[in-house]
């Protein structure tokens, strides 16, 4: 018997440039952490102090950790799982598309625009933000 929309599990990817509000929207959509929210930012955030310290040399480890944590959540059958990352390049989402298929989750990709003039808290320069924006592609069809 085919599952109805309300019975389906959802993996929701929130993508956008730093400062666009991905993390804030993830909290709202997850009903204030009722559902898991995963992000590569977690790797760089001290669990005790909450201090964020980015090190680009460890970026690949942060991506790996986020993918592993997402897979673990999908294995539990959580009704909804949120992942907020920049996902500026299509291949960054591929592992999540594969996981959604493997664990029979509907996948949604939500692109967040910075229309509120949010500031990124990660000290990413305007020049770097522009480079990220140039690589950004939205697939409408």
Protein Blocks (a to p, Z undefined) as FASTA:
>chain_A
ZZdfklpccdddddddehilmmmmmmmmnonolaccddfklmmpcfklopacddfklmmm
mmmmmmmmmmmmmmnopabacdddfklafklmmmmmmmmmmnopacdddddddfkopacf
klpafklmmmmmmmpccdfZZ
